[in-house]
Amino acid sequence: MDRDENRIASQLTLYLSAVAALAYLGGGIALMASSQSFGIDILAGPLRYALAVLLIIYGAFRGYRAIQRFREQ
């Protein structure tokens, strides 16, 4: 029974990792495409685009890691 619980927890972690990667990618794309910067005045111009690129890169990295873990199982 412990193995089944461990396997379920591992699968859940894997799927949440994939969802988080999509959320980071989507947030970066939305930040880049939006004109209001989610209502935060500090995020204007180059800073907004830099943060958007950073989110996209981090989301891609997490997605790559999730794909690797999918292939391992």
N, C-alpha and C positions, 0 to 999 in steps of 0.2 A: 504494500500500500504506500510505503514511503517513496518508492520509485515512481509510481504513478503521479503522486503529488508533486514530486520534483520535476517530472517531465511536463506536467501541466504548467507549473510556474515558469519553466524555461520557455515553453511555447508562448505563454502570455507576455513574457518579457521581450521575446523576439518580435511579436506583433506590435507591441507598444513602441518598440524601437523604430519599426517601419513607419508607424503613424506619426511619431515625433519627427522623423526625417521629412515626411510630406508636409507637416505643419511648418517646419523651418523653411522649406523651399517655398511654400505658399505665402508665408509671411514676408519673405524677402521679395518675392515677385509683386505682392500687393503693395509693399512699401515703395518699391520702385515705380509702380504704375500709378499710385495714388498721388493726388495733388495736395491733399490736406495733411499728410504725414500723421494720420491718426489723431489729429488735433493737438499735437505737440509742437509748439513753436520753435523749440530748440533744433528740431530736425529739419533744417532747411538747406537746400542746395547740395553741395558736395557731401556734407555729413550724412544726409539722408541716403544718398546713393552708395556711400561707403558702407553704411550699416546694412543696406539691402544686399550688397554684394557679399558682405560677411555672412549674413544669414543664408544666402543661397549656397555659398561654399560649405558652410557648416552642415547644412541640410544634405548636400550632395555627399559629404564625407560620412554622415550618419547613414544615409541610404546605401552607400557602398558597403559599409560595415554590416548592415542588416542583410544585404544580399549575400555577403560572404558567410554569415551565420546560417542563412537559409540553405545554402549549398552544403554546409558541413553536416546538416541534419538529414 
